[in-house]
Amino acid sequence: MNSPSRHITSLLVTGGAGFIGANFVLQAVADGLRIINLDKLTYAGNPDTLASLQGNDRHVFIQGDIGDRTLVAQLLAEYRPDAVVNFAAESHVDRSIDGPAEFVQTNVVGTLALLECARDYWRNLEGAAHEAFRFLHVSTDEVYGSLGTEGKFTEQTAYAPNSPYSASKAASDHLVRAFQHTYGLPTLTTNCSNNYGPYQFPEKLIPLVIQKALAGESLPVYGDGRNIRDWLYVGDHCSAIRRVLEAGRVGETYNVGGNAERENIAVVKTICALLDARKPLADGRPRESLITYVKDRPGHDRRYAIDSSKLQDELGWQPSQTFETGIAQTVDWYLANQPWVQRVLDGSYRMERLGA
């Protein structure tokens, strides 16, 4: 079943300087959409990622907080977007272990403020604009908790978050659902598996391993390395969000996965092999010899896997990358963009372990 598409020309995107948000903004502007980009520019927000949009009249950047109701209301009134896409979130499990309060403030309290502003804006729209407006909330598969060795998360899977991060995202998902049922706000929610690709902040597994392996440093792997994630190339995630925005059914949730389950240790070994082929270490050692097993982090979910069949069957979306093609493109991007990485690392983050 393929749903008809609604016409979208302008979006208010929150968190559009973060990893997934910035990739989405770059893709959307390239496709001719006008993006009003609101980002608080915390440690993970990087305006450098958006440098290619400098002077582009289809991209308006505002530094600010989704919890600032006055600012959000002003942006909605001034730019009158066709939809809101909410990427804004604190998103790193280890950081949530070290400091959960900030996650609740941004992911729960901030999302509530954004929802209230969007509701009030939508109520004052008329005719076709009122009918077409959407609020799309970008969430994670981590709200579902941990899977056993079999099965996949579906849109009907009960929520069972195991970290402060996933608990805060679960709360925001529930608020989005409540605003649709209580106020009629036309919401959509996507829950994605682990993303990877260009412009990812180097505290996450794949860019962290790439950087440490390039430097010939120890490659830390949690526990036994057998934790499984379903890996989704960020460009495919962005195209899925666009498709849900265009044709998703109001009030529905759509799971987005890459059909690419891999054990963490297999991901690390794949990166080692790709880098050995492209840029061997000076002493000739295989980078697999750098792998070091470290104590597992608290509450570490064993396995995630996403069933994206609803998105594929209803809206006709398919991932364009396999894990093999996506990870090769990602390694090549980091090799070609070391100045971007070094500018990120010149800030407060130094690839240290968090959440211990």
Secondary structure, 3 states (H helix, E strand, C coil): CCCCCCCCCEEEEECCCCHHHHHHHHHHHHCCCEEEEEECCCCCCCHHHHHHHCCCCCEEEEECCCCCHHHHHHHHHHHCCCEEEECCCCCCHHHHHHCHHHHHHHHHHHHHHHHHHHHHHHHCCCHHHHHHCEEEEEEEHHHHCCCCCCCCECCCCCCCCCCHHHHHHHHHHHHHHHHHHHHCCCEEEEEECEEECCCCCCCCHHHHHHHHHHCCCCEEEECCCCCEEEEEEHHHHHHHHHHHHHHCCCCCEEEECCCCEEEHHHHHHHHHHHHHHHCCCCCCCCHHHHEEEECCCCCCCCECCECCHHHHHHHCCCCCCCHHHHHHHHHHHHHHCHHHHHHHHCCCCCCCCCCC
